[in-house]
């Protein structure tokens, strides 16, 4: 069975600095999709970025980028120029081509002004 | 606005009662989901429907019964509520089950007293 692990329950970053959130996963499949979701205090789940496993190029969305290391089964999220509004719980998630979305335990990110 | 909506947003009820949560999406998606987020913020899929057909049914007590009257609606009915059912329930939708990632509703916080 696939698993997703986020080993950092909490992280902190200074405003305008860069922070990286870690995620590893376990699978025997070759074709799958990876996601990062953000959940602010409002509890709304917001899709931040996605990556298809067959693509070698790392996905980027404005200040958010990923470091996808397929062989190492690692999918970290980098947030550049951190803003106060980035403070939230961040979830890494995995889905096989025809399977369910499996979430990690989450990383609570705080941003210091 | 195009979105996934859920009603109600908050639900407080007594043990043993029966309650329903309604979900509607106007994104034109063909797949809808119910997720449960527990007190430790762990997210887990409960059910998934594709074009009104049940395709994922996780190990969920049969007191939980989803119903999809059409592609745009997925309701969740819970019988004989128990204290352990207290959680946030998210409805979500996606186009297909592949790379898109789910769009989530605002969640329903269910508290069983």
Interface residues (C-beta under 8 A of the other chain):
Chain A: X33 X35 X37 X39 X42 X43 X44 X45 X46 X47 X50 X52 X89 X91 X95 X97 X98 X99 X100 X101 X102 X103 X105 X106
Chain B: X33 X40 X41 X42 X43 X44 X45 X48 X56 X58 X88 X90 X92 X97 X98 X99 X100 X101 X102 X103 X104 X106 X107 X109
